[in-house]
Amino acid sequence: MTPALPRLLVVVPAWNEEATITAVIHEIASAVPSADVLVVNDGSTDRTAEVAKAAGATVLDLPLNLGVGGAMRAGFKYAARAGYELAVQIDADGQHDPSHVPLLWETMQRERADIVIGARFAGEGDYEVRGPRKWAMGVLARVLSRVSRTRLTDTTSGFKLMNARAVKVFASNYPAEYLGDTVEALVIASRAHLAVRQVGVTMRPRAGGAPSHNPWKAAVFLLRAFFALLISLSRPSAPLPEPISDGAHS
């Protein structure tokens, strides 16, 4: 039986997600009723903030579009200051299934992890990528598995559960650059001695917006991914978080 979830904040970074945000918030409330939902409105020019508030979420408005990394750092600061024991990122486009959150929590407990990634390429679902993007993601997974000292298959997944120790590190060190919120975040976590694990989940098609699958965008992804990795490996280590009680892993 999965242990009861501690105090959890669901952070939803959102940029112009008016069409999908209500359904995402309602699904979170249904799947994880004890959680609080924070929508970080990342400089949207549509009615994302208004619609999210009407759906019952707390909304943190950013004056400019900072990207997913910047929005998540704001969410981590909010979680740390409010004393949440857990924080999970769920994207506003409907790809992440909130019903998997208890699975991430169960894995965190069993593996004594600080961060658990909901992985697309770990035996669950039929999500796949092809061409240069697939090759790049494979190389990133191999390199970051060595850095993290654990087997990782999906290092660019944004679906992650973090405990209070990880939240504290990311509140001051989470990178805002493209892919930094996934690739560089794992390097930062490893250098801060945070235990990273993964569990297979099913990802869904985007409920809104347009995915990027053409060859040009795949090539750009390839270049940016390796640039992000090189930057992250060249930066100094993040400061270690202060010890927390054993209750965070109990």
N, C-alpha and C positions, 0 to 999 in steps of 0.2 A: 504494500500500500504506500502511495506517495505521501511523504510528510506534508503537513500543512504549510502553505507558503507564508514566510515572514512578511513584514510590511514592504510592499512592492510598488514601485513607480513604473508605469509603462510610458516611455518617451517616444512620441511620434513626431519625427521631423517632417514638416509639410511645406511645400512650395507650390502654390497654385493647385491645390488638390480639392477644390470645392466639390467636384463631382463624386469623389470617393470617400471623403473623410467621415461623413455621417455613418456609412455602413461599417467602416473600420472601427469607429468608436463603439458602436452598438455591439459589434462582434466581440470586441475586447471585454466589454461589460458582461456579456453572456458567458464567455469562456473563462474569464478570471474575475469574478464578481468582487473579490476582496481588494483588487488593485485600484490604485488611483491612476488616472490618465492625464498626462501632460502633453498637449500639442504645442510644439515649438513652431510658431508661424514664421517661416524663414523669408520675411520680406515679400510675402505674396501680394499680387496685385488684383486678385479676385476676392471672393467672399469666404476664403478658407477660415479665417479667424471667427467671423460671425457664425458660420455654420457649425464649427467645432464647439463653440460655446453653447449653441442651441442644442447640440447633441449631448451635452453634459460634461464635457472635458474642461479642465483648466487650460487656459491658453497663455503662453508666453510669447509676446510679440517682439520680433527682432526688427529694427528699423531698416536694415539692409539685408539683401540675400547673401548669406555667408556660406552656403553649401551645407551638405549633410554633416560634415565634420564640425563646422562652427555651430550649427544647430544642436548637435549632440553634446558639445562641450557645455553649452548653456543649460541643457537638460541635466547633465551630470552635476553642474554647480548647484542647480536647484535641488537635486536629490541629496547631495552631500549636506547642504545647509538645512534641509528639512529632516535629516536623520533617517532616510530610507535604508533598509537593510539590503534591498535588491533593486536593481534597475534593469529593464529589458527594452531594447530597441525594436519597435515594430513600424515598418514603413507605411506611409499613407496611401500607397498605390494598391493595396490589397494582396500583395504577393505573399506576405507572411501570415501564417495561420495561427492566431492566438491560442488555439486549443493545444498547441505544442508547448506552451510555456511550462505546464507542470512536468513535461518530459525533460525539458532543459533543467528544471529545478531538481528533479530526481537524479539526473546525471551529475549535477553539481555536488549533491550530497554523496553519491556513491563514489565519485572520483576525487572527492575533496578538492574541487577546482574553484578558482576565483572567477573564471570566465568560461562559459559554455557557448559554443557556436552551433547554431542550427544549420547543418551542412546539407547542401543540395546534392552532393556527389558522394554519398555515404550509404548507398543501398536502398534509399527510400525515394519513391516517386520516379517520374520519367523526365525530369528537367535535364536538358543537355545543351551544350554549345558546340560549335564546329569551327574549323579553320584556325587562323592565327590566335583568335581569342581563347580557344580551347588549349592550344599549345602554351600560351602565356600563363593561363591559370594553372596548368600542370606544373610548369617550372616554378611559379610562385609558391605553389603548395609544397613542392619538394624543399625549396630553400627555407621557407618559413617553418616547416616541420623540424628542420635541423635547429633553427634558431629557438623554437619553442620547446624542443626536446620531447615532442609528441607527434603522432601521425595526424596530419591535417590534410583534408582533401578539398576544402572550400574556403580559401583564405579571403575571398572578397564578399562573403556573405555578411549582410548587415544585421541579420537576426541573431542577437547575442544577449545572453543573460549575464549580469555582473553582480558580484557581491559588494559589500560596503568598502572593502579594501580596494577593489578595482575602481569603483566609483571615485574614491578619493584621489587615486592616481590620475584618472582621466579628467577629473574636474579641472586640473591645472595643466595637463599635458596632452590632451586629446588634439591631434592634428586636424587642421581645417582644410588642407589641400586635397585635391581630387585623388581618391584612392587612399589618402592618408588615414582616413577614418577606418579603413579595413587593414590594408597592408602595413602601414607604419604603426598603427595601434597595436598590432601583434608584436612588433619589435619592442615597442615601449613596455608592453606587458611583460615580455620575457626579461627585459633588463631590470624591471622592478620586482622580479622573482614572483610574478603572478602565475599560477598554474592554469594553463589553457587546455581545454578539452573540447571535443565536438560530439554531436549526436545527429544521426540522420533524420531529416524532416522532409516533408513534401512541400515544395514551393508551387504557387499557383501563377497563372498568367496575370499580367497587370490588369487591374479593373479599370484603369483610365490611363491616358497618355499613350505615347508610342515608344516601344522598345527600339534599341539600336542594334540592328543585325547586319547592316550592309558591310562590304569588305573594307571601305574606307574607315568607317568607325571602328571596326575590329582592329585595323592597323594602328589607329590612334590609341586605342585601349592598350595594345601591346607596348607601345613606346611609353605611355604614361605609367603603366604598371611597373616597368623596370626602372624608370626614373624615380618613382615614389620609393621603390625598394632601395635604390642606391642612396637616396637622401636619408632614409630612415636608418640605414646601417652606418652612415657617416656621422650622424648626430650624437652628441653626448648622452649618456644614460640619464633616465629620469630619476629623481630622488625617490628613495624607498619610502613607502607609506609607513606610518606608525603601526606597531602591532595592535591587533584587535583581539577581542576575547574569543575563546574557542566556540562561542555560540554562533559565530558566523558560518562554521562548518558543521554544526551539529544537526 
